[in-house]
Amino acid sequence: MKVILTGGGTGGHIYPAIAIADKIREYNPDAEILFVGTQRGLEKTLVPKNGYPIEFITVSGFNRRNLLKNVKTVKDLAKGNREAKNIVKSFKPDVVIGTGGYVCGPMVRAAAKLGVPTYIHEQNAFPGLTNKLLEKHVKNVFLAFEEGKEYFKQPEKHIVTGNPVRKVFYEAERMSARKELGIPEDSFVVLSFGGSQGASKINNTVFPLLEMLNGKENTFLVYATGKFYYDEVNERLKEEIPVLHDNVRVLEYIDNMALYLAAADLVVSRSGALAVTEITVCGRASILVPSPNVTGNHQYFNAKAIADKGGAILIEEKDFNEEVLIKTVFELMNDKEKVRALEEGSRNAAPPDATEIIYNTIFK
């Protein structure tokens, strides 16, 4: 069996593809799996780290603000289409699966034109343009949210699966994760992150919490800044907090998210589709702060779905400030029953095993 998985740009597109690849390999150890991405996306490092080969094509997104820049985009697309066709002809896949990002367009279209069965997965309630355009080329559209159906045109192709999550998220356990990460077992652990690139609002609001928890007994803060903000946060730390105690860990990016989520008592996060899925699969209490700068305000609806089931505290960005955050964290820190209730609600909000549904649909 030969499979091409294509998706790129952010972790939200890449990790679902890796989860699907892991499921294929679980059932078919001899399967040949090839990823296709771009040189500029996170897939360049994340895919090889997870043990899969990757090839690259040339593609970029359209610029709606400066139409002149789209001359290069059109040239890139023509080149990417040729490269995609060559990869399909050379690798000869039995199936091609796209999980979002500009790279999916050329790869899925090339495979479909050459008679290869194709599929796509949409992680968000409000789908991206690429996936909407690809619907006519694929056998099935896998949807993370029921609401996504209204944005596509061929309902007979739609299958609601939830978001694919890697097996390690289902297996992670709190105390063993803390031991592996060097986090004291008796600490109240707060994990903060804003996506692979980071979120300025979350970083700036969590910083005063960091000051309060720095050196505080029986607490531990993991503060993931994202790649865009890591240097900025470290400069601020040097200026405002000369001594950073061992109970605070500042990271640029979290590769082993399953372990950190497992270790956490409370998560402070944006509510991107993949983040919400991973948090609920791990059954963790969370404070979710939807980004207001996304198409269709889909992060709000992601967070509301969890909060409505008692699995998260939803705070809109306009209401999210250091006073609200500190008050909420300390209330939870002193109310273990409330945290356990949020954990139960979180687990109840977890979607079905999307990878199993996708695998069975395609291969069985």
C-alpha positions in Angstrom: 0.0 0.0 0.0 1.3 3.5 -0.9 -0.2 6.6 0.6 0.5 10.3 0.1 -0.5 12.7 2.9 -0.4 16.3 2.2 -1.1 19.3 4.5 1.0 22.1 5.7 1.7 25.5 7.2 0.6 25.1 10.8 0.5 22.3 13.3 -3.3 22.3 13.0 -2.9 20.9 9.4 0.2 18.8 10.0 -0.6 16.8 13.2 -3.9 15.4 11.9 -2.0 14.1 8.9 0.5 12.5 11.2 -2.2 10.9 13.2 -3.8 9.4 10.1 -0.3 8.2 9.0 0.2 6.5 12.4 -3.1 4.8 12.2 -2.3 3.5 8.7 1.1 2.2 9.9 -0.6 0.6 12.9 -2.7 -1.6 10.7 -0.3 -1.9 7.8 3.3 -1.8 9.0 4.6 -2.3 5.5 2.7 0.7 4.1 4.8 3.2 2.2 3.8 6.7 3.4 5.0 9.9 1.8 4.2 13.4 3.0 4.2 16.4 0.6 4.4 19.9 1.9 6.2 23.2 1.4 9.7 24.3 2.5 8.2 27.2 4.4 5.7 25.4 6.7 6.3 23.6 10.0 5.9 20.3 8.2 9.6 20.6 7.1 10.6 19.8 10.7 7.6 18.1 12.2 7.1 15.4 9.7 10.7 14.0 9.8 10.7 14.2 13.6 7.7 11.9 13.5 9.5 9.4 11.3 8.1 10.0 7.9 9.7 11.1 4.6 8.6 14.3 3.0 8.9 16.0 -0.4 8.2 19.6 -1.2 6.4 21.5 -3.9 6.2 25.2 -4.6 2.9 26.9 -3.7 1.8 30.1 -1.9 -1.4 31.8 -0.9 -3.3 34.6 -2.6 -2.8 38.1 -1.2 -6.1 39.8 -0.9 -4.6 43.1 0.1 -2.0 43.5 -2.6 -3.1 42.0 -5.8 0.2 42.7 -7.6 1.9 40.1 -5.3 -0.4 37.5 -6.8 1.6 37.4 -10.0 4.2 35.4 -8.1 1.5 33.3 -6.5 0.1 32.3 -10.0 3.7 31.4 -11.1 4.2 29.4 -8.0 0.9 27.5 -8.5 1.8 26.6 -12.1 5.2 25.3 -10.9 3.6 23.5 -8.0 1.1 21.8 -10.2 3.9 20.4 -12.3 5.8 19.2 -9.3 2.7 17.6 -7.8 2.0 15.7 -11.0 5.6 14.5 -11.1 5.4 13.2 -7.5 2.2 11.4 -8.1 3.6 9.7 -11.2 6.8 8.8 -9.5 5.4 7.5 -6.2 2.3 5.9 -7.7 0.1 6.2 -4.6 -3.0 4.1 -4.0 -4.6 7.0 -2.2 -4.0 10.7 -1.5 -5.3 12.4 1.7 -5.2 16.2 2.2 -5.5 17.8 5.6 -5.5 21.5 4.7 -3.2 24.3 3.6 -2.3 25.6 0.2 -0.2 22.6 -0.6 -3.3 20.4 -0.8 -4.6 22.1 -3.9 -2.0 21.0 -6.4 -1.5 17.5 -4.8 -5.2 16.5 -4.6 -6.0 17.9 -8.0 -3.0 16.1 -9.6 -3.9 12.8 -8.0 -7.5 13.1 -9.0 -6.7 13.8 -12.6 -4.4 10.8 -12.7 -7.2 8.6 -11.4 -5.9 8.2 -7.8 -8.7 8.1 -5.1 -8.5 11.3 -3.0 -9.9 12.5 0.3 -9.7 15.6 2.4 -10.2 16.4 6.1 -11.4 19.8 7.3 -10.4 20.6 10.9 -12.6 23.7 11.5 -16.3 24.4 11.7 -15.7 27.1 9.0 -13.7 25.4 6.2 -10.8 27.0 4.3 -11.1 28.0 0.7 -8.7 25.3 -0.5 -10.8 22.5 0.9 -14.1 24.0 -0.5 -12.5 24.1 -4.0 -11.3 20.5 -3.7 -14.6 19.0 -2.8 -15.5 18.2 -6.4 -12.2 16.2 -6.8 -12.5 13.9 -3.8 -14.4 10.8 -2.8 -15.1 12.0 0.7 -14.8 15.1 2.8 -14.1 14.3 6.4 -15.4 17.0 8.7 -14.4 17.7 12.3 -17.7 19.5 13.0 -21.3 18.9 11.9 -21.6 22.7 11.2 -19.0 22.4 8.4 -21.5 20.6 6.1 -23.3 23.9 5.3 -20.2 25.3 3.5 -19.8 22.4 1.1 -22.1 21.5 -1.8 -22.1 17.7 -2.1 -23.6 16.2 1.1 -23.3 12.6 -0.1 -19.5 13.0 0.3 -19.6 14.3 3.9 -18.6 12.2 6.9 -18.3 13.8 10.4 -15.3 12.3 12.1 -14.0 14.8 14.6 -10.3 15.7 14.4 -7.6 13.1 14.1 -5.4 12.9 17.2 -2.2 10.9 17.6 -2.4 7.8 19.8 -0.1 9.2 22.4 -2.8 11.6 23.5 -5.1 8.7 24.4 -2.3 7.0 26.3 -0.7 9.8 28.3 -1.1 9.7 32.1 -0.6 12.5 34.6 2.0 11.2 37.1 4.2 9.4 34.6 4.2 12.5 32.3 5.3 14.6 35.2 8.0 12.2 36.1 9.3 12.2 32.5 9.2 16.0 32.2 10.8 16.6 35.6 7.7 18.3 37.1 7.0 17.7 40.8 4.1 15.3 41.3 2.3 17.3 44.0 2.3 20.7 42.0 -0.7 22.4 40.6 0.4 22.6 37.0 -0.7 25.4 34.6 0.0 25.0 30.9 -0.3 28.1 28.7 0.1 28.2 24.9 -1.3 30.1 22.0 -0.6 27.8 19.0 2.6 27.0 17.1 3.3 30.7 16.3 2.0 32.0 19.6 -0.6 34.6 20.6 0.4 38.0 21.8 -2.8 38.5 23.9 -2.3 35.2 25.8 1.4 35.8 26.3 0.9 39.3 27.7 -2.0 38.3 29.9 -0.2 35.2 31.3 3.0 37.2 32.1 1.6 38.7 35.3 0.5 35.2 36.4 4.0 34.1 35.8 5.3 36.8 38.1 2.9 35.7 40.9 3.7 32.0 40.5 7.4 32.4 40.1 8.9 30.6 43.2 5.5 29.8 44.7 5.4 26.4 46.4 3.4 23.6 45.0 2.8 25.3 41.7 4.3 24.9 38.3 3.8 27.0 35.2 4.7 25.9 31.6 4.6 29.0 29.5 4.9 28.3 25.7 5.3 31.6 23.9 5.2 30.5 20.3 8.0 31.0 17.7 7.1 34.7 16.9 7.2 35.9 20.5 9.9 33.8 22.2 12.7 36.4 22.0 10.4 39.2 23.0 9.2 37.3 26.1 12.8 36.5 27.1 13.8 40.2 26.8 10.9 41.1 29.1 11.9 38.4 31.5 15.4 39.8 31.7 14.1 43.2 32.4 11.3 42.4 34.9 12.1 39.1 36.5 15.9 38.7 37.1 15.5 35.3 38.9 13.3 32.7 37.2 12.7 29.9 39.6 12.6 26.2 38.8 8.8 26.1 39.0 8.5 28.2 35.8 9.4 26.8 32.4 9.4 29.1 29.4 9.4 27.3 26.0 9.4 28.5 22.4 7.4 25.5 21.1 6.1 22.3 22.6 7.0 19.2 20.5 5.7 16.7 23.0 2.3 18.3 23.7 0.8 15.0 24.8 3.1 14.8 27.7 2.6 18.4 28.8 -1.2 18.2 28.5 -1.1 15.0 30.5 1.0 16.7 33.2 -1.3 19.7 33.4 -4.1 20.5 35.9 -5.2 23.5 34.0 -4.7 24.6 30.4 -4.9 28.3 29.2 -5.2 28.3 25.4 -6.6 29.5 22.2 -9.4 27.3 20.9 -8.2 26.2 17.5 -9.8 22.9 16.4 -6.8 20.7 17.1 -6.0 22.3 20.4 -9.5 21.8 21.7 -9.5 18.2 20.5 -6.2 17.3 22.1 -7.2 19.0 25.4 -10.5 17.1 25.6 -9.0 13.7 24.6 -6.6 14.2 27.5 -9.5 15.2 29.7 -8.0 18.4 31.0 -9.7 21.4 32.5 -9.1 24.6 30.5 -9.6 28.3 30.1 -10.2 28.8 26.4 -9.7 32.2 24.8 -10.9 32.2 21.2 -9.1 34.3 18.7 -11.5 36.9 17.3 -9.3 37.2 14.2 -10.4 34.0 12.4 -12.8 33.3 9.6 -16.4 32.7 10.8 -15.3 33.2 14.4 -14.9 29.4 14.5 -12.7 29.4 17.6 -15.5 30.8 19.6 -17.8 28.0 18.5 -15.1 25.4 19.2 -14.7 26.7 22.8 -18.5 27.1 23.4 -19.0 23.4 22.4 -16.7 22.4 25.2 -17.9 25.0 27.7 -21.5 24.0 27.2 -20.6 20.4 28.3 -18.9 21.7 31.4 -15.4 21.0 30.2 -14.0 24.5 29.9 -14.2 28.1 31.0 -14.8 30.3 28.0 -13.4 33.8 28.2 -13.7 36.0 25.1 -10.6 38.0 24.3 -12.4 41.4 25.1 -12.9 40.1 28.6 -9.6 38.4 29.0 -7.2 40.4 31.2 -4.7 39.7 34.0 -7.2 40.3 36.8 -9.7 37.9 35.4 -7.1 35.3 34.6 -5.3 35.4 38.0 -8.7 35.3 39.8 -9.9 32.3 37.8 -6.6 30.4 38.2 -6.4 30.9 41.9 -10.0 29.9 42.4 -9.4 26.7 40.6 -6.1 26.1 42.4 -8.1 26.2 45.6 -11.1 24.1 44.4 -10.0 20.7 43.4 -13.6 19.5 43.0 -14.2 22.2 40.4 -11.1 21.1 38.5 -12.2 17.5 38.6 -15.7 18.5 37.4 -14.1 20.4 34.4 -12.0 17.4 33.7 -15.0 15.1 33.5 -16.8 17.6 31.3 -13.8 17.8 29.1 -13.6 14.0 28.6 -17.3 13.9 27.9 -16.8 16.5 25.1 -14.0 14.6 23.4 -14.9 13.5 19.9 -14.9 9.9 18.6 -11.6 8.4 17.4 -11.5 10.2 14.1 -8.4 8.3 12.8 -10.3 5.0 13.2 -13.3 6.4 11.2 -11.1 7.8 8.5 -9.0 4.6 8.2 -12.1 2.4 8.0 -13.8 4.6 5.4 -10.8 4.6 3.1 -9.3 1.2 3.5 -12.1 -1.1 4.6 
